[in-house]
Amino acid sequence: GAGVSQSPRYKVTKRGQDVALRCDPISGHVSLYWYRQALGQGPEFLTYFNYEAQQDKSGLPNDRFSAERPEGSISTLTIQRTEQRDSAMYRCASSSVPNRGSGGYTFGSGTRLTVV
Amino acid sequence: GDSVTQMEGPVTLSEEAFLTINCTYTATGYPSLFWYVQYPGEGLQLLLKATKADDKGSNKGFEATYRKETTSFHLEKGSVQVSDSAVYFCALLDTGTASKLTFGTGTRLQVTL
């Protein structure tokens, strides 16, 4: 597509429920990144993929968080048993060349997750 | 580990005033440096970048120079407009995998008539 598309734009869920956040990167972009941004803070790295391979998941806060990109295009970030502290903006970004983020990423508009 | 420190906001300026938003960083080696901007209701957009010492990134009248000796990348604009009102984030790219961005906390700029 023309840009990085994330869905849903807003998600309100009850504590304890599982949520799945979707990211559709720019067509042909091989690297895909997930970041989390708390209110009033800068984005924090969660994980990234080159093609379908997850290269680094060191930023995932705990084992309730997981991500996949099975066909090297669309990615899903899943949060199991959500907690109120998971409330944040979740941002996805993509880049055209792996490990060449020096060109800067293209970010999507984000998914605002609220856990009540 | 890598870190970025930016001046706290909000910064409130009158139109046509000079803008400086300070940014300093701590990193291993010489990372690439970026400024991203988030306009109200929109996503993060790359504003400018510099990939090596003494490089100057520029875009839309904004400039920032990569200063290795002071580990800084301050954002400047000579004459701000109301349309520049946004949150500005300084960021660095890790020198290991060249894949992870580390962001500062952001500085909100409000420009008034």
gemmi code that builds the backbone of each chain (N, CA, C; Angstrom):
import gemmi

chains = {
    "A": [
        ("GLY", (0.823, -1.196, 0.000), (0.000, 0.000, 0.000), (0.861, 1.251, 0.000)),
        ("ALA", (0.202, 2.404, 0.015), (0.904, 3.665, -0.063), (1.644, 3.995, 1.222)),
        ("GLY", (1.114, 3.556, 2.340), (1.741, 3.852, 3.619), (1.644, 2.640, 4.519)),
        ("VAL", (2.125, 2.801, 5.750), (2.004, 1.739, 6.743), (0.615, 1.843, 7.363)),
        ("SER", (-0.121, 0.760, 7.300), (-1.494, 0.761, 7.776), (-1.618, -0.071, 9.044)),
        ("GLN", (-2.222, 0.490, 10.064), (-2.424, -0.242, 11.307), (-3.906, -0.304, 11.633)),
        ("SER", (-4.299, -1.438, 12.189), (-5.689, -1.585, 12.600), (-5.779, -2.453, 13.847)),
        ("PRO", (-6.793, -2.210, 14.671), (-7.701, -1.073, 14.589), (-7.001, 0.224, 14.966)),
        ("ARG", (-7.625, 1.332, 14.734), (-7.062, 2.616, 15.127), (-7.182, 2.806, 16.639)),
        ("TYR", (-8.290, 2.354, 17.174), (-8.536, 2.420, 18.612), (-9.062, 1.066, 19.069)),
        ("LYS", (-8.611, 0.646, 20.256), (-9.079, -0.612, 20.810), (-9.254, -0.438, 22.301)),
        ("VAL", (-10.470, -0.693, 22.771), (-10.734, -0.705, 24.203), (-11.050, -2.140, 24.580)),
        ("THR", (-10.379, -2.655, 25.566), (-10.589, -4.036, 25.968), (-10.621, -4.137, 27.486)),
        ("LYS", (-11.247, -5.193, 27.941), (-11.305, -5.406, 29.383), (-10.059, -6.140, 29.849)),
        ("ARG", (-9.651, -5.835, 31.035), (-8.502, -6.494, 31.630), (-8.683, -8.008, 31.585)),
        ("GLY", (-7.623, -8.692, 31.164), (-7.681, -10.144, 31.090), (-7.982, -10.688, 29.708)),
        ("GLN", (-8.467, -9.816, 28.808), (-8.760, -10.263, 27.451), (-7.483, -10.237, 26.613)),
        ("ASP", (-7.483, -11.024, 25.545), (-6.385, -11.006, 24.582), (-6.716, -10.005, 23.471)),
        ("VAL", (-5.691, -9.346, 22.945), (-5.897, -8.445, 21.816), (-4.856, -8.738, 20.739)),
        ("ALA", (-5.248, -8.474, 19.507), (-4.341, -8.641, 18.368), (-4.326, -7.346, 17.578)),
        ("LEU", (-3.143, -6.817, 17.384), (-2.969, -5.568, 16.652), (-2.290, -5.890, 15.328)),
        ("ARG", (-2.790, -5.267, 14.287), (-2.327, -5.614, 12.945), (-1.538, -4.478, 12.319)),
        ("CYS", (-0.506, -4.864, 11.563), (0.294, -3.889, 10.827), (0.496, -4.387, 9.402)),
        ("ASP", (0.170, -3.534, 8.449), (0.378, -3.829, 7.036), (1.432, -2.847, 6.519)),
        ("PRO", (2.658, -3.303, 6.274), (3.731, -2.366, 5.919), (3.593, -1.880, 4.478)),
        ("ILE", (4.443, -0.956, 4.121), (4.514, -0.503, 2.739), (4.907, -1.695, 1.866)),
        ("SER", (4.243, -1.807, 0.739), (4.484, -2.935, -0.156), (5.965, -3.023, -0.523)),
        ("GLY", (6.526, -4.207, -0.338), (7.923, -4.421, -0.687), (8.911, -4.122, 0.420)),
        ("HIS", (8.443, -3.508, 1.498), (9.353, -3.236, 2.612), (9.654, -4.532, 3.341)),
        ("VAL", (10.940, -4.803, 3.526), (11.306, -6.099, 4.076), (11.441, -6.088, 5.589)),
        ("SER", (11.677, -4.913, 6.174), (11.834, -4.826, 7.626), (10.600, -4.193, 8.241)),
        ("LEU", (10.190, -4.760, 9.383), (8.995, -4.268, 10.080), (9.307, -4.193, 11.564)),
        ("TYR", (8.891, -3.103, 12.177), (9.245, -2.814, 13.571), (7.983, -2.504, 14.376)),
        ("TRP", (7.999, -2.911, 15.625), (6.941, -2.547, 16.561), (7.538, -1.717, 17.698)),
        ("TYR", (6.815, -0.637, 18.015), (7.186, 0.230, 19.135), (5.953, 0.465, 20.002)),
        ("ARG", (6.194, 0.787, 21.253), (5.105, 1.144, 22.166), (5.393, 2.525, 22.726)),
        ("GLN", (4.361, 3.353, 22.778), (4.536, 4.716, 23.260), (3.520, 5.012, 24.358)),
        ("ALA", (4.019, 5.168, 25.562), (3.154, 5.563, 26.669), (2.888, 7.060, 26.568)),
        ("LEU", (1.830, 7.495, 27.206), (1.446, 8.908, 27.162), (2.569, 9.785, 27.702)),
        ("GLY", (2.954, 10.786, 26.927), (3.989, 11.702, 27.370), (5.403, 11.194, 27.243)),
        ("GLN", (5.565, 10.051, 26.611), (6.892, 9.455, 26.438), (7.207, 9.263, 24.959)),
        ("GLY", (8.467, 8.964, 24.684), (8.831, 8.608, 23.326), (8.563, 7.137, 23.065)),
        ("PRO", (8.507, 6.746, 21.814), (8.305, 5.331, 21.491), (9.448, 4.471, 22.020)),
        ("GLU", (9.108, 3.264, 22.444), (10.108, 2.289, 22.903), (10.044, 1.053, 22.026)),
        ("PHE", (11.215, 0.582, 21.642), (11.315, -0.582, 20.769), (10.748, -1.828, 21.428)),
        ("LEU", (9.994, -2.609, 20.645), (9.500, -3.891, 21.116), (10.182, -5.044, 20.395)),
        ("THR", (10.074, -5.053, 19.042), (10.593, -6.172, 18.274), (10.684, -5.768, 16.817)),
        ("TYR", (11.469, -6.552, 16.026), (11.463, -6.294, 14.590), (11.695, -7.558, 13.788)),
        ("PHE", (11.307, -7.501, 12.537), (11.402, -8.602, 11.590), (12.152, -8.158, 10.337)),
        ("ASN", (12.948, -9.062, 9.813), (13.403, -8.969, 8.434), (12.721, -10.100, 7.687)),
        ("TYR", (11.944, -9.747, 6.675), (11.084, -10.745, 6.018), (10.200, -11.400, 7.089)),
        ("GLU", (10.185, -12.707, 7.159), (9.320, -13.360, 8.148), (10.060, -13.693, 9.432)),
        ("ALA", (11.361, -13.453, 9.457), (12.171, -13.849, 10.610), (12.217, -12.741, 11.668)),
        ("GLN", (11.876, -13.120, 12.876), (11.961, -12.187, 13.990), (13.412, -12.075, 14.433)),
        ("GLN", (13.975, -10.892, 14.279), (15.409, -10.706, 14.491), (15.756, -10.360, 15.939)),
        ("ASP", (14.846, -9.663, 16.579), (15.154, -9.148, 17.921), (13.834, -8.938, 18.640)),
        ("LYS", (13.669, -9.598, 19.758), (12.447, -9.393, 20.536), (12.784, -8.952, 21.955)),
        ("SER", (13.953, -8.352, 22.079), (14.440, -7.979, 23.400), (13.583, -6.918, 24.080)),
        ("GLY", (12.806, -6.163, 23.301), (11.986, -5.108, 23.888), (10.614, -5.566, 24.352)),
        ("LEU", (10.236, -6.780, 24.042), (8.934, -7.270, 24.510), (8.979, -7.352, 26.031)),
        ("PRO", (8.013, -6.736, 26.717), (8.119, -6.587, 28.174), (8.037, -7.902, 28.950)),
        ("ASN", (7.274, -8.837, 28.460), (7.122, -10.131, 29.155), (6.514, -11.130, 28.186)),
        ("ASP", (6.289, -12.346, 28.652), (5.849, -13.404, 27.729), (4.370, -13.304, 27.369)),
        ("ARG", (3.667, -12.284, 27.835), (2.297, -12.081, 27.366), (2.286, -11.423, 25.983)),
        ("PHE", (3.416, -10.873, 25.612), (3.540, -10.186, 24.324), (4.219, -11.112, 23.310)),
        ("SER", (3.659, -11.166, 22.120), (4.290, -11.930, 21.049), (3.963, -11.263, 19.725)),
        ("ALA", (4.775, -11.562, 18.730), (4.553, -10.989, 17.403), (4.908, -12.022, 16.364)),
        ("GLU", (4.250, -11.907, 15.224), (4.559, -12.792, 14.108), (4.395, -12.052, 12.796)),
        ("ARG", (5.044, -12.615, 11.791), (4.957, -12.066, 10.436), (5.138, -13.241, 9.484)),
        ("PRO", (4.175, -14.115, 9.429), (4.350, -15.442, 8.809), (4.702, -15.436, 7.327)),
        ("GLU", (4.252, -14.445, 6.587), (4.535, -14.444, 5.146), (5.426, -13.282, 4.747)),
        ("GLY", (6.029, -12.659, 5.737), (6.952, -11.581, 5.439), (6.281, -10.286, 5.015)),
        ("SER", (4.990, -10.175, 5.290), (4.290, -8.933, 4.950), (3.552, -8.427, 6.185)),
        ("ILE", (2.287, -8.762, 6.329), (1.484, -8.311, 7.468), (2.022, -8.925, 8.754)),
        ("SER", (1.987, -8.115, 9.805), (2.438, -8.579, 11.114), (1.323, -8.390, 12.133)),
        ("THR", (1.303, -9.272, 13.112), (0.355, -9.173, 14.210), (1.104, -9.155, 15.532)),
        ("LEU", (0.789, -8.182, 16.359), (1.295, -8.121, 17.734), (0.154, -8.554, 18.642)),
        ("THR", (0.389, -9.592, 19.421), (-0.644, -10.134, 20.296), (-0.271, -9.906, 21.753)),
        ("ILE", (-1.236, -9.437, 22.501), (-1.049, -9.272, 23.948), (-2.078, -10.161, 24.631)),
        ("GLN", (-1.605, -11.098, 25.403), (-2.504, -12.004, 26.111), (-2.763, -11.476, 27.523)),
        ("ARG", (-3.955, -11.770, 28.009), (-4.312, -11.433, 29.400), (-3.944, -9.978, 29.710)),
        ("THR", (-4.522, -9.084, 28.945), (-4.135, -7.689, 29.047), (-4.283, -7.140, 30.467)),
        ("GLU", (-3.400, -6.186, 30.764), (-3.408, -5.488, 32.050), (-3.486, -3.995, 31.772)),
        ("GLN", (-3.906, -3.233, 32.780), (-4.066, -1.797, 32.579), (-2.750, -1.142, 32.172)),
        ("ARG", (-1.642, -1.625, 32.639), (-0.346, -1.052, 32.289), (0.019, -1.257, 30.824)),
        ("ASP", (-0.733, -2.100, 30.119), (-0.491, -2.289, 28.686), (-1.097, -1.156, 27.859)),
        ("SER", (-1.898, -0.312, 28.458), (-2.520, 0.803, 27.746), (-1.440, 1.725, 27.199)),
        ("ALA", (-1.486, 1.960, 25.897), (-0.467, 2.765, 25.230), (-0.836, 2.885, 23.758)),
        ("MET", (-0.027, 3.670, 23.031), (-0.112, 3.693, 21.573), (0.912, 2.690, 21.061)),
        ("TYR", (0.471, 1.792, 20.208), (1.370, 0.802, 19.621), (1.623, 1.208, 18.173)),
        ("ARG", (2.892, 1.401, 17.856), (3.263, 1.917, 16.541), (4.035, 0.870, 15.758)),
        ("CYS", (3.741, 0.818, 14.493), (4.438, -0.064, 13.573), (5.179, 0.797, 12.564)),
        ("ALA", (6.322, 0.319, 12.117), (7.096, 1.035, 11.103), (7.702, 0.021, 10.149)),
        ("SER", (8.045, 0.473, 8.962), (8.713, -0.414, 8.019), (9.825, 0.334, 7.301)),
        ("SER", (10.762, -0.436, 6.774), (11.825, 0.151, 5.957), (12.134, -0.798, 4.810)),
        ("SER", (12.698, -0.230, 3.759), (12.820, -0.977, 2.516), (14.004, -1.930, 2.501)),
        ("VAL", (14.996, -1.637, 3.330), (16.213, -2.439, 3.300), (16.497, -2.944, 4.706)),
        ("PRO", (16.785, -4.227, 4.875), (17.042, -4.733, 6.221), (18.295, -4.143, 6.819)),
        ("ASN", (18.214, -3.853, 8.111), (19.354, -3.359, 8.871), (19.961, -2.107, 8.254)),
        ("ARG", (19.137, -1.323, 7.617), (19.620, -0.070, 7.050), (18.688, 1.055, 7.477)),
        ("GLY", (18.399, 1.036, 8.783), (17.481, 2.046, 9.303), (18.029, 3.451, 9.220)),
        ("SER", (19.247, 3.609, 8.729), (19.816, 4.955, 8.666), (19.021, 5.867, 7.752)),
        ("GLY", (18.172, 5.291, 6.919), (17.327, 6.119, 6.070), (16.095, 6.618, 6.784)),
        ("GLY", (15.863, 6.093, 7.977), (14.654, 6.454, 8.694), (13.526, 5.511, 8.371)),
        ("TYR", (12.665, 5.326, 9.316), (11.522, 4.452, 9.108), (10.335, 5.251, 8.613)),
        ("THR", (9.338, 4.538, 8.093), (8.022, 5.088, 7.837), (7.081, 4.483, 8.869)),
        ("PHE", (6.494, 5.331, 9.683), (5.605, 4.869, 10.744), (4.154, 4.903, 10.300)),
        ("GLY", (3.376, 3.992, 10.854), (1.938, 4.041, 10.711), (1.336, 5.001, 11.727)),
        ("SER", (0.018, 5.143, 11.678), (-0.671, 6.069, 12.577), (-0.839, 5.514, 13.980)),
        ("GLY", (-0.627, 4.212, 14.134), (-0.675, 3.630, 15.466), (-2.027, 3.078, 15.840)),
        ("THR", (-2.023, 2.208, 16.847), (-3.245, 1.700, 17.480), (-3.225, 2.158, 18.934)),
        ("ARG", (-4.268, 2.886, 19.322), (-4.389, 3.322, 20.724), (-5.115, 2.229, 21.492)),
        ("LEU", (-4.401, 1.549, 22.389), (-4.984, 0.482, 23.189), (-5.292, 1.010, 24.580)),
        ("THR", (-6.529, 0.795, 24.998), (-6.940, 1.150, 26.356), (-7.479, -0.098, 27.031)),
        ("VAL", (-6.897, -0.437, 28.161), (-7.348, -1.599, 28.925), (-8.097, -1.091, 30.149)),
        ("VAL", (-9.355, -1.516, 30.254), (-10.185, -1.007, 31.366), (-10.515, -2.113, 32.369)),
    ],
    "B": [
        ("GLY", (23.564, 1.494, 28.141), (22.836, 1.409, 26.887), (22.634, 2.779, 26.279)),
        ("ASP", (22.096, 2.763, 25.075), (21.835, 4.019, 24.368), (20.744, 4.820, 25.067)),
        ("SER", (20.870, 6.141, 25.026), (19.831, 6.997, 25.592), (19.838, 8.347, 24.899)),
        ("VAL", (18.689, 9.003, 24.921), (18.517, 10.324, 24.332), (17.825, 11.215, 25.349)),
        ("THR", (18.354, 12.415, 25.530), (17.775, 13.373, 26.459), (17.396, 14.636, 25.697)),
        ("GLN", (16.147, 15.029, 25.798), (15.693, 16.252, 25.146), (15.153, 17.205, 26.194)),
        ("MET", (15.177, 18.481, 25.822), (14.644, 19.483, 26.731), (13.151, 19.257, 26.908)),
        ("GLU", (12.709, 19.530, 28.124), (11.299, 19.324, 28.411), (10.472, 20.454, 27.835)),
        ("GLY", (9.255, 20.125, 27.486), (8.342, 21.161, 27.023), (7.281, 21.426, 28.061)),
        ("PRO", (6.228, 22.077, 27.684), (6.057, 22.613, 26.333), (6.876, 23.879, 26.099)),
        ("VAL", (7.204, 24.084, 24.838), (7.861, 25.303, 24.411), (6.813, 26.143, 23.702)),
        ("THR", (6.613, 27.350, 24.162), (5.629, 28.244, 23.555), (6.343, 29.439, 22.951)),
        ("LEU", (6.129, 29.649, 21.659), (6.776, 30.741, 20.940), (5.752, 31.515, 20.131)),
        ("SER", (6.082, 32.752, 19.881), (5.279, 33.545, 18.959), (5.733, 33.257, 17.537)),
        ("GLU", (4.825, 33.422, 16.613), (5.166, 33.204, 15.202), (6.353, 34.072, 14.817)),
        ("GLU", (7.227, 33.507, 14.008), (8.451, 34.132, 13.506), (9.586, 34.131, 14.530)),
        ("ALA", (9.390, 33.583, 15.701), (10.472, 33.489, 16.681), (11.460, 32.405, 16.275)),
        ("PHE", (12.652, 32.459, 16.891), (13.685, 31.456, 16.657), (13.466, 30.274, 17.602)),
        ("LEU", (13.639, 29.083, 17.037), (13.413, 27.875, 17.820), (14.708, 27.100, 18.006)),
        ("THR", (14.937, 26.656, 19.237), (15.964, 25.646, 19.510), (15.359, 24.612, 20.442)),
        ("ILE", (15.491, 23.352, 20.081), (15.130, 22.247, 20.976), (16.397, 21.428, 21.164)),
        ("ASN", (16.842, 21.357, 22.415), (18.098, 20.669, 22.696), (17.931, 19.158, 22.747)),
        ("CYS", (18.951, 18.473, 22.248), (18.986, 17.010, 22.285), (20.421, 16.561, 22.488)),
        ("THR", (20.650, 15.731, 23.482), (21.952, 15.106, 23.670), (21.759, 13.604, 23.757)),
        ("TYR", (22.818, 12.873, 23.483), (22.667, 11.419, 23.439), (23.861, 10.736, 24.102)),
        ("THR", (23.634, 9.493, 24.465), (24.686, 8.595, 24.951), (24.595, 7.335, 24.135)),
        ("ALA", (25.701, 6.954, 23.506), (25.686, 5.754, 22.674), (27.101, 5.251, 22.477)),
        ("THR", (27.179, 3.999, 22.105), (28.461, 3.413, 21.718), (28.724, 3.754, 20.262)),
        ("GLY", (29.900, 4.239, 19.987), (30.237, 4.555, 18.606), (29.548, 5.819, 18.119)),
        ("TYR", (29.273, 5.837, 16.827), (28.699, 7.031, 16.202), (27.395, 6.660, 15.512)),
        ("PRO", (26.310, 6.793, 16.264), (25.014, 6.389, 15.694), (24.497, 7.408, 14.699)),
        ("SER", (23.566, 7.003, 13.858), (22.800, 7.953, 13.060), (21.790, 8.639, 13.976)),
        ("LEU", (21.524, 9.906, 13.686), (20.639, 10.704, 14.536), (19.476, 11.240, 13.714)),
        ("PHE", (18.326, 11.374, 14.363), (17.100, 11.741, 13.669), (16.276, 12.718, 14.512)),
        ("TRP", (15.477, 13.504, 13.815), (14.364, 14.196, 14.425), (13.097, 13.731, 13.725)),
        ("TYR", (12.143, 13.289, 14.554), (10.814, 12.936, 14.066), (9.829, 13.969, 14.608)),
        ("VAL", (8.726, 14.149, 13.883), (7.705, 15.110, 14.293), (6.343, 14.438, 14.266)),
        ("GLN", (5.540, 14.783, 15.244), (4.171, 14.263, 15.312), (3.224, 15.442, 15.373)),
        ("TYR", (2.516, 15.689, 14.273), (1.513, 16.743, 14.241), (0.241, 16.245, 14.913)),
        ("PRO", (-0.579, 17.128, 15.420), (-1.797, 16.715, 16.124), (-2.639, 15.755, 15.288)),
        ("GLY", (-2.975, 14.626, 15.866), (-3.840, 13.663, 15.208), (-3.170, 12.834, 14.136)),
        ("GLU", (-1.863, 12.958, 13.986), (-1.148, 12.226, 12.938), (-0.084, 11.317, 13.525)),
        ("GLY", (0.512, 10.504, 12.666), (1.576, 9.610, 13.100), (2.931, 10.295, 13.096)),
        ("LEU", (3.957, 9.534, 13.446), (5.326, 10.049, 13.460), (5.852, 10.181, 12.037)),
        ("GLN", (6.487, 11.324, 11.772), (7.082, 11.529, 10.457), (8.550, 11.879, 10.622)),
        ("LEU", (9.377, 11.347, 9.765), (10.783, 11.709, 9.772), (10.927, 13.153, 9.308)),
        ("LEU", (11.584, 13.971, 10.114), (11.788, 15.376, 9.761), (13.159, 15.570, 9.111)),
        ("LEU", (14.210, 15.067, 9.753), (15.543, 15.178, 9.189), (16.460, 14.167, 9.862)),
        ("LYS", (17.642, 13.977, 9.266), (18.574, 13.005, 9.806), (20.004, 13.426, 9.510)),
        ("ALA", (20.938, 12.830, 10.266), (22.361, 13.000, 10.007), (23.036, 11.685, 10.357)),
        ("THR", (23.912, 11.224, 9.509), (24.478, 9.891, 9.703), (25.922, 9.896, 10.181)),
        ("LYS", (26.586, 11.055, 10.163), (27.955, 11.075, 10.674), (28.283, 12.456, 11.228)),
        ("ALA", (29.358, 12.488, 11.985), (29.756, 13.718, 12.666), (29.898, 14.877, 11.681)),
        ("ASP", (29.413, 16.034, 12.138), (29.450, 17.298, 11.398), (28.442, 17.370, 10.254)),
        ("ASP", (27.715, 16.291, 10.005), (26.623, 16.344, 9.028), (25.554, 17.301, 9.530)),
        ("LYS", (24.927, 18.007, 8.603), (23.781, 18.838, 8.937), (22.570, 18.285, 8.207)),
        ("GLY", (21.556, 17.923, 8.962), (20.290, 17.526, 8.367), (19.394, 18.748, 8.273)),
        ("SER", (18.593, 18.830, 7.201), (17.703, 19.972, 7.055), (16.456, 19.567, 6.287)),
        ("ASN", (15.343, 20.231, 6.629), (14.073, 19.967, 5.966), (13.062, 20.984, 6.464)),
        ("LYS", (12.279, 21.541, 5.578), (11.185, 22.463, 5.917), (11.661, 23.638, 6.765)),
        ("GLY", (12.891, 24.065, 6.581), (13.422, 25.197, 7.337), (14.047, 24.803, 8.666)),
        ("PHE", (13.909, 23.542, 9.056), (14.529, 23.033, 10.273), (15.939, 22.524, 9.941)),
        ("GLU", (16.834, 22.671, 10.929), (18.207, 22.173, 10.773), (18.678, 21.562, 12.080)),
        ("ALA", (19.591, 20.602, 11.955), (20.263, 20.051, 13.130), (21.624, 19.551, 12.685)),
        ("THR", (22.647, 19.820, 13.499), (24.006, 19.420, 13.170), (24.493, 18.381, 14.159)),
        ("TYR", (25.059, 17.325, 13.656), (25.595, 16.221, 14.445), (26.913, 16.676, 15.053)),
        ("ARG", (26.925, 16.888, 16.356), (28.127, 17.341, 17.054), (28.681, 16.206, 17.907)),
        ("LYS", (29.735, 15.603, 17.413), (30.331, 14.470, 18.116), (30.952, 14.912, 19.443)),
        ("GLU", (31.590, 16.062, 19.441), (32.340, 16.488, 20.630), (31.425, 16.794, 21.810)),
        ("THR", (30.213, 17.222, 21.521), (29.259, 17.512, 22.596), (28.128, 16.490, 22.631)),
        ("THR", (28.212, 15.454, 21.828), (27.156, 14.420, 21.672), (25.778, 15.076, 21.643)),
        ("SER", (25.613, 16.000, 20.711), (24.360, 16.741, 20.631), (23.840, 16.780, 19.210)),
        ("PHE", (22.543, 17.062, 19.110), (21.871, 17.153, 17.797), (20.688, 18.102, 17.982)),
        ("HIS", (20.973, 19.342, 18.266), (19.936, 20.320, 18.584), (19.167, 20.718, 17.329)),
        ("LEU", (17.860, 20.840, 17.477), (16.992, 21.219, 16.369), (16.781, 22.731, 16.392)),
        ("GLU", (16.898, 23.367, 15.214), (16.738, 24.820, 15.132), (15.878, 25.183, 13.932)),
        ("LYS", (15.177, 26.304, 14.088), (14.471, 26.902, 12.962), (14.470, 28.416, 13.174)),
        ("GLY", (14.758, 29.121, 12.118), (14.926, 30.561, 12.245), (13.642, 31.323, 12.489)),
        ("SER", (12.535, 30.843, 11.953), (11.282, 31.582, 12.041), (10.135, 30.572, 12.039)),
        ("VAL", (9.581, 30.324, 13.210), (8.543, 29.291, 13.302), (7.193, 29.834, 12.867)),
        ("GLN", (6.346, 28.917, 12.434), (4.987, 29.232, 12.014), (4.005, 28.463, 12.902)),
        ("VAL", (2.778, 28.932, 12.912), (1.744, 28.244, 13.691), (1.657, 26.779, 13.281)),
        ("SER", (1.844, 26.516, 11.993), (1.747, 25.148, 11.478), (2.873, 24.233, 11.966)),
        ("ASP", (3.881, 24.788, 12.616), (4.971, 23.969, 13.183), (4.604, 23.413, 14.554)),
        ("SER", (3.467, 23.790, 15.088), (3.029, 23.287, 16.384), (2.883, 21.772, 16.317)),
        ("ALA", (3.613, 21.076, 17.153), (3.681, 19.616, 17.094), (4.548, 19.129, 18.251)),
        ("VAL", (4.706, 17.807, 18.327), (5.657, 17.216, 19.270), (6.860, 16.730, 18.477)),
        ("TYR", (8.043, 17.088, 18.929), (9.284, 16.761, 18.236), (10.076, 15.757, 19.060)),
        ("PHE", (10.513, 14.685, 18.383), (11.258, 13.609, 19.040), (12.651, 13.492, 18.433)),
        ("CYS", (13.655, 13.508, 19.286), (15.016, 13.213, 18.868), (15.244, 11.710, 19.025)),
        ("ALA", (16.000, 11.103, 18.133), (16.200, 9.661, 18.201), (17.566, 9.289, 17.645)),
        ("LEU", (18.085, 8.152, 18.107), (19.318, 7.619, 17.543), (19.099, 6.174, 17.130)),
        ("LEU", (19.874, 5.752, 16.152), (19.822, 4.384, 15.645), (21.007, 3.623, 16.213)),
        ("ASP", (20.752, 2.474, 16.791), (21.838, 1.701, 17.402), (22.902, 1.351, 16.368)),
        ("THR", (24.147, 1.341, 16.811), (25.251, 1.098, 15.889), (25.513, -0.388, 15.684)),
        ("GLY", (24.848, -1.234, 16.501), (25.066, -2.667, 16.369), (24.345, -3.242, 15.161)),
        ("THR", (23.044, -3.345, 15.287), (22.244, -3.912, 14.203), (21.743, -2.845, 13.242)),
        ("ALA", (21.903, -1.589, 13.604), (21.382, -0.476, 12.779), (19.891, -0.637, 12.525)),
        ("SER", (19.188, -1.130, 13.535), (17.768, -1.363, 13.358), (16.899, -0.739, 14.438)),
        ("LYS", (17.405, -0.607, 15.649), (16.579, -0.114, 16.751), (16.765, 1.372, 16.953)),
        ("LEU", (15.648, 2.086, 16.997), (15.673, 3.497, 17.343), (15.451, 3.669, 18.841)),
        ("THR", (16.228, 4.561, 19.437), (15.999, 4.987, 20.812), (15.553, 6.438, 20.762)),
        ("PHE", (14.377, 6.706, 21.336), (13.779, 8.033, 21.262), (13.939, 8.784, 22.583)),
        ("GLY", (13.963, 10.119, 22.464), (13.781, 10.949, 23.640), (12.299, 11.012, 23.991)),
        ("THR", (11.997, 11.744, 25.047), (10.620, 11.791, 25.543), (9.729, 12.744, 24.757)),
        ("GLY", (10.310, 13.510, 23.850), (9.513, 14.419, 23.042), (9.410, 15.811, 23.652)),
        ("THR", (9.324, 16.811, 22.791), (9.154, 18.205, 23.216), (7.980, 18.787, 22.440)),
        ("ARG", (7.001, 19.239, 23.199), (5.832, 19.833, 22.546), (6.103, 21.295, 22.247)),
        ("LEU", (5.876, 21.687, 21.002), (6.038, 23.085, 20.575), (4.673, 23.658, 20.257)),
        ("GLN", (4.396, 24.812, 20.855), (3.164, 25.529, 20.552), (3.554, 26.902, 20.027)),
        ("VAL", (3.089, 27.206, 18.822), (3.383, 28.506, 18.214), (2.089, 29.305, 18.141)),
        ("THR", (2.130, 30.528, 18.650), (0.938, 31.377, 18.668), (1.122, 32.605, 17.781)),
        ("LEU", (0.016, 33.150, 17.367), (0.053, 34.344, 16.500), (0.489, 35.567, 17.292)),
    ],
}
model = gemmi.Model(1)
for chain_id, residues in chains.items():
    chain = gemmi.Chain(chain_id)
    for i, (resn, *xyz) in enumerate(residues, 1):
        res = gemmi.Residue()
        res.name, res.seqid = resn, gemmi.SeqId(i, " ")
        for name, pos in zip(("N", "CA", "C"), xyz):
            atom = gemmi.Atom()
            atom.name, atom.element = name, gemmi.Element(name[0])
            atom.pos, atom.b_iso = gemmi.Position(*pos), 0.0
            res.add_atom(atom)
        chain.add_residue(res)
    model.add_chain(chain)
structure = gemmi.Structure()
structure.add_model(model)
structure.setup_entities()
